Amino acid sequence: MPHPIIIASFFFVLVVGSLVGLALLSKDGGVGYRHQADFVFLVTGILCVLIFLMGTSKLWFRHLWKKNSTHARHKQHTKYHPSKRDQDKSNHPW
């Protein structure tokens, strides 16, 4: 389930963008403000898609949200890897 703030922001952007776009279309019969309204609808659509992807990222990318996905074991492995230990010893002049 997506976070409630993300759901609220999705609907807020959708409603506000639609209302602003429709208000621009209704001015002067839609003649002079057609390009601004198209731009508002385009930005609203892009923002809605991005917010939707943010809200459902746990559903799309489950492997990133697993418990052991911090790569801490990989860091520990590379820190104590034999080639790293040998390299550290070879850097000393004695």
Stockholm file with secondary structure:
# STOCKHOLM 1.0

chainA/1-94         MPHPIIIASFFFVLVVGSLVGLALLSKDGGVGYRHQADFVFLVTGILCVLIFLMGTSKLWFRHLWKKNSTHARHKQHTKYHPSKRDQDKSNHPW
#=GR chainA/1-94 SS CCCHHHHHHHHHHHHHHHHHHHHHHHGGGGSTTHHHHHHHHHHHHHHHHHHHHHHTHHHHCGGGGSTTTTCHHHHHHHHTCHHHHHHHHHTSCC
#=GC SS_cons        CCCHHHHHHHHHHHHHHHHHHHHHHHGGGGSTTHHHHHHHHHHHHHHHHHHHHHHTHHHHCGGGGSTTTTCHHHHHHHHTCHHHHHHHHHTSCC
//
